[in-house]
Amino acid sequence: MGLKVGSGPRVGQRFVMVARPLDWYAGKAGDVAVIQQASDDCLYVLFDSGVRESFPTMRFAEYFRPADAKPADVQPIQPVVGPWIERTPSGRILLHR
């Protein structure tokens, strides 16, 4: 994981999105965001493009790494192996293979 327990993200820190988020989240890999608000269960970020989005703390840890991290410190996200299903915001079910 990129974030360590007890060293939670703080307001004003810059992070880079390193993984493709689920369809209903804003952003894409390589986008830079600044944390605007943080609570125990949710983080609000402002992307450089001006879009504001909220992420649950666990999802944030999956998608973001500190912007000042060295490439050796960033571990690649392990791909999901095998088929899986995903539900879209409209309720449609997608099967990924």
N, C-alpha and C positions, 0 to 999 in steps of 0.2 A: 504494500500500500504506500501511496505517496505521503499521506498524512499520518503522523504518529499520535497515539492516544495522549491527551493532555496538552498537545501543542496545536489545538484547534485554530482554524483560521480566524483572523482578527479583522475588524473593520479597517479598510484602507489598503489591505494587502492585495497584490496583483497576482493573478493565476492565469495559466494557459490551459485551454481545453485540449486534452490529448486523446480523447476517445469520442467517437460519434455518439451523440446522445440519442435517447429514444425520440421518436418523431414529434412528440408534443412539447419538447423542450427547445428553447431557442439556442442558437450557437452551432458551431461546427468545429472540427479539429483545427487547432491553430489560432482560434479566436482568443483574445486577451480580455479578461474581466477583472473588475475591482469589486471587492466586497463592500456593500453599503450597509447592510444590517446582518447581524448574526444572533441566533438563539440556539437553544439546545437541540432543536429538531429541524431547523430550516435556515438557509442562507440566501440572502438576496444579493444578486450581483448585477453590476452594470457593465455591459459589454462596450468595447470601444466604439461600436457602431451606434450606440445610444439605446439599445434594447435592454430593458430590465427584466430579469427572470429570477424565479425562486427555485431552489433545489433542496430536497431533503439532504441532511448531512451525509448519509451513506452514499447517495447518488453523487454528491459533490466530490467525495473522496474517490469515486470511480472515474469521474470525468476530468478532474482538474489536477494540475501539479503547479507548484509555485513557479512564478515567471522567472525567478532568478536561479532556478535549479540548474545544476550542471548536467549535461547529457548522461554522465555516468551515474548520477543519482536517480534518474528517471528509469523505472522499470517498465517494459512494455506491458500493455494490457493483454492478458491471455485470451485468445478467442474462445467463444463458446463452441464446444464440440457437440456435434449431433443436431438433429432437428429440434426446434423449439417453437412455441406459439407465443404470439404477442397480441394483445388487445389494443386497438386504436381508440382514441378519445370518442369516436362515434359509436363504438361498440363492435366494430368489425373485427374478426379474428384473422390474423395472418399466420401462415405456416412458413417458417424459414427452414431451409434445408442446407 
